[in-house]
């Protein structure tokens, strides 16, 4: 017999020593250990997070209602840093790129409105290399404009009419871009545009589930496929549209894109990605917490994971997603006579659902090669979710709680990060802060 001789007071009395069998002690210890395992498995993701403080000191801000002319930004466009800490802001509404030095002082503007060399139409994307070279994706002129380290115009690369790039990143190892393609739902429209312009309607080679490399020094545009992500297999039911259809009825552009996009499941995983300073591509393509690191065009070299499970899609989430999508498209059709067509509403209500909500919503590389990974908020479409931080060594550092901070618009040297803020009149201000060393 083994006796348990601990004394304890209970309502002013001393309890007696209680003997019990050794076998019972063994069973109890085993049961206790198993219980701990079960409890650990049931602990929500937030309880497993190592909390980080998001108190980042401000370096400078530019913009606002009373700002000088150079800081009167027309919107919240893409921003990026170079290795000297200069911040580049694509101010599309004013047809320019504004450059600000590390102290918040105006340096220069690059570009102007027009259709000539180095002139901007509707600019959409911006990338900046560490040596100060930059490229601007111009949708109106259907080109990528390249500028040298001093802001001087270098050359433009014309894009085929059927090519559309939804996101671009600089290749850190050369004068090239990594680009994700556009949704397959817009493929019929792009093919019809190619027909109108007389171009060959060849496939671009990349879509929303793939990444290609575009050499900006090449004589002609070409895409080298470097990554093909996993995606849900489905039958291609894209509505056919011809050049005559677009010319006779431009509204077909919207109806074709909408009808094709409705074939996509609610909550279906999409490709999230960024390029690390060493040239590796970090991406996620499923609902699980799995970030794959891959050499462009090569195999996966590492997978980063956390014990965070996807949320199951419930009946409540289904109803909320349908209601939200109907509301969004209703606002889109407000300027069109008759509003949203009944068949569009029916397609929304009949759309299928992926069974899980993806854990990873955004991936961004820091200047030093760490990773910030944003998860969903309280609702799947909530952008203010927790952000996990991994260091350049790929080790988990900690997490910012939901709402503590948003994902920076750009990461720069010496811990500099840039955010957009808007006031009550929707006037934008760019704010640059400095991160502590542990989360860079």
N, C-alpha and C positions, 0 to 999 in steps of 0.2 A: 504494500500500500504506500502511496505517496500522499502526503498531507499538504494542504494549502494553508499555511500558517499566518496569512496576512490578517491583521486586525483593522477594523474600520468602525467608525462611530455611526450610529443610526438612531436619530431622535434621542441623543444623549446616552445611549447604551453602547456597550462594546460587544461586537459580534463574536461568536465562538469560532474556534478553529474547526474547519469542516474537512473531513477526510473524503477522498474519492479515488477510484481506481486509476492506475496509470494508463490503462487502455482508453479510458474516457478522455484523459488529457491528450493522448495522441490523436484521437478522432477530432477533438475540439480544435487542436492546432491545425490539422489538415483542412477541416471545414472552414476555419478562419482564413487560411491562405487562399482557398478557392473563392471565398466571398470577396476578398480583396481583388482578385483577378476579375471577377464579374463586375465589381464596382468600377474598376479602372476602365473596363471595356465600355461601360455605360456612361462614363463621364463625357459631357458635351465638349465640342472643340474648344470653346472659349476657356474652359477650365484647364485645358492643356497648354494654353498659350502662355508665353513668358512676357508679361506686360512691359511695353516701352513707353517712355515719356516723349510726347510730341511738342516739346517747348523749344522750337527752333528760333534763335535770334534773327531779327530782320537785318539785312544788309542795306537794301535800298528799295524804293518803289518809284514807279514812273507811270503817269497817266492820271485819270480823274478829270473832273469837270473843269478845274482851273489850271490844267497842265499846259505847258508851252505847245506850240504847233506840232513839233516833232513827236510829242507824246500823246497827241490826240488820236488814239487808235480807233479804227472803225469797227473793230470786233476783237474776239479772243482767238487769234490765229495761232498756228504752230510756232514754237520757239525752240532754240537750241543754243548751246554754248560752244565756243572753241577752246583750245588749250590755254589761251591767255586769260580766260574768264570773261571774254566779251559775249554779250547776249544778242542773238539775232531774232527779230520778231517779224514774222510774215504778216504785214498789215494789208490784207487783200483788198479791202474797200478803198484804200488810198493808193493802191498799185505800187507798193514799195516794200522793201525790207529795211527795218530800222535796226541800227547797231548801237548798243549801249556798252560802255566800259565797266570794269568790275566795281567802280565807285558809283555807278548810276548816272554817269555823265554821257551826254549825246556824242556819238562819234561821227556817224554819217548815215545816209540812206542809199540804198541800192535799188535800181530799177525805176521804171515810170510806166505810165499807161501807153499802150500802143500795140502795133503788130510787127514792129521791126526787131532787129537783133537786140536781145536783152530787155525788151519791153514786155509788159505784162497785160494779159487780158483777165481771165478769171483764174487766179492762182489758188491752189488748193493744198499743196504739200510743200514742206521745206526740209532739207537735210543740210547739216553743216559738218564738215570734216574737222579734225582737231587742228589742222594747219590753217584754218580759216577759209578754205574753199567752200562754196555752197551751191546747191542745186534747188531750183524751184520748179514744181510741176504746174504747168499752165494748161488748164483744160480748154480754154477758149481758143488758144493758138495750137492746141494739141501737141505740146512740146515740153521738153525738159530743158530749162536754161541753166547753164553752168557758168559760175563766176570764179575768178581767181582769188587768192588769199587777200589781195588788197581791195576786193570788191569790183575789179574790172571784169567786164564781160568777156568770156572766153569763146563759147559757142553754144548752139542749141542743137538738140537731137529731136527730130520730128518723130512723133509717134503715129503709127497707123490708126485710122479712124476707129477700128474695131477694138483697140486696146484701151483698157481702163485699169488704173492702178489705185487700189483702195488704201494702201499704206506703203510707205517706203522707208528704208533705213540706209545709212551710208555703209559701204563696205570699208572697214577700218584698214584693210590691206591694199587699197587701190582706188582708182577713179571709177567706181562702179556703184550701182545701187542694188540693194536687195528689195524686192517688191512682192507684195501679195496681190493676186489677181482679184478681179471683181466677181460678183455673184453670177452663177450660171443663169439666173433668172433674167439677166439683161443681155444674154448672148444673142437672142434673135434681133434685138434692137441694134446691137453693135454690128452684126452681120449686115443688116439693112443699110446702116450708115456707110459701111464699106462699099456696098453696091452703089449708093448714091455718088460717092466720091470716085468711083471707078477703081478702087483698090482691090487687091486680091482678098477674098474673104477667108483667109487661112486662120486656123485656130491659133490663139495667142500662146498656148502651151501652159498657162497658169490660170487658176481660178481661185475662188475663196478658200480652197483647201490646199493650196500649194504656194511655194515661194520660188521666185526666179531671180537670177542675177543678170543685170543689164550693164554691159560695158559701155560707159559714156565716151570712150575714146575710139570706139569702132566706127567705121564709115557708114554703116547702116544699122538700123535697129534690129536687135535680136535678143531673145530671152533664153538663158541657159537654166533649165529646171534644176534646182538644187535640193528641193524638199517636197515630198508629196505626203500630206498628212492623212490620217484616218478620217473617214466620215461615214455617215449612215448611207448605205446603198439604197437608192430609190430609182424608180423609172423616170426617165427624162420626159416630162410632159409639157415642155415649154411651148407656148403658143407661137405658131409661125407668123411672121410679119415680113412683108416685102417692102422694097423701096417705094413702090407706088402707094402702099398703105400709109406710110409715114408722110409722104408728100400730100396725099389727098385728105388725110385725117391725122394731124399731129397728136390728137388725144390718145391715139393707139399706143403711144409710148408709155403713158401711165397705165393704161388698162393691161397691156402685155406684161409689164414689169410686175404689177400687182397679182395678176392671175398666176404667173409663174412662181412668185415668191410664196404664195399660199400653199405650195406643195411642200414647203419646209415645215418640219414639226415644231411645235412650241417647245422651248427649252432644249432644242437639239444642240449638241456641243459644236462650237466653232473653233477655228484656229486662233490661238493667242500666241504672240511671239515677240521676240526682240533679238538684237544682235549684241553679243558681248564684245568688249574691247579686243579680245584675242581672236575674234573672228568666228567663234562658235555661235550657233543659233540656239536659243532657248525657246522651247515651245510646248504647248499643251494642246491636245486634240481630243480629249475624252472628258467624261464627267468626273473622273477620279482626280485625286491630288497627285499628279505625276507630271513633273516638268522634265522634258527630255532635252539633253544637250547633245548637239550633233554638229559634226564638221560639215560645212556646205557640200552637198553631193556625196557625203560619206555616211558611215554608220553612226548610230547613237553611241556616245562614249560614256554617258552617265545619266542617271535618272534621280531626280530629287523628289523625295516624298515627305509627307507629314501625315500623322494619324487623324485625318479629317475626312469624314465620310460624306458623300453626296446626300442631299435631302430628297426624300421620295416625293413625287408629284401627287398631291392629294386632290380630292374633289374641290376643295376650297381654292387651291391654286389654279386648277383648270378654269373655274368660273371667273376668277379674278383676271387671269391672262386673257381670256376671250373678251371680257368687258373692257379691259385696258386697250386691246388692239382695235376694237370697234371704235372706241373713243378717239384713238390716235388717227385712224383713217377718216373718221367723220370730220375732224378738223382739216385734214388734207383736202377733202372734197367740198369744203365750205364755199369756195369761190366758184364752184362748178354748178350750173343750173341742174336742179334735181337732186343734188347732194350725192351721197354714196349709193351706188347701184345695189339693188337687192341681192344680185348674185355674188357681189363682193362680201356682203355680210354673211351670206350662206356659206361661202367658202371658209370664212373665219370660224364660224360655228362648227364646221365639219372637219377642221384641221386636226390631225393626229397630235399626240403628245409623246415626247420622249419620257421615259419613266422616272428620270432623275434630273435634278437641277445641278449643273456643273459647279464644282467647288471653286475652280479658278476662273476669274473674270477678266483679269488683266495681268500682264507680265512686263516689267520694265527693268532694264539693266542700269545700274549706277555707273558713275564715271570710272570707278575703280574695278568694276566687274562683279559687284554684288548683285542681288536680285531683290526687288520688291514685288510681292505677289498679292493682288487684291482678291478677296473672297466676297461673296454676296452679303448684303446687309440683311435686315429683318425680312425683306421681300426679295425675290430673285432679281428684280429689276432695280433694286436700290443700289446706287453707286457708292454710298457711304458705308461700305463694309469694312471688316478688319483687314489690315495689311500686314502680311508676314514678311520678315526681313531675313535674308541669307547673306552671309559675308562672301568676299571673293573666294574663300576656301570652300564654299558651298554648304557651310555649316549654319544651322538655324540660330539666329541671334535673338529673335523675339518678335512680338506682334504689337502693332498699334491697334487699340480697340476701335470698334465701329464709331465713326464720327470724330475721332481724335485728330485725324488729318486726312487729306485727300492725296491721291497719287500726284506727284509733281508733274508739271508739263515738260520739264527738262531737268536733267542732272548735269552738273558741271564740275570743274576742278575745285579742289579745296573745300569740298562739301557744299558747294553752291547749288541751290535748287530754285526753280522758278514756278510760280503759281499765278493764275489769273484770279482777280477779285472783281466783283461788280457792285456798284452802289445801288441805292433805291431807284435811281433813274436809268439803270442798266448801263452806266458808263464804266468801261473797263479800266483796270489798273493792273500792271504787272508788278508782282512782289517777289523779290529775291531774298531767300533766307539761307542760313548755313546749318548743315547737319552736323551733329556730333560724330566723332570718329567711328563709333561702334556700328552705325547704320549706313555708312557710306558705301 
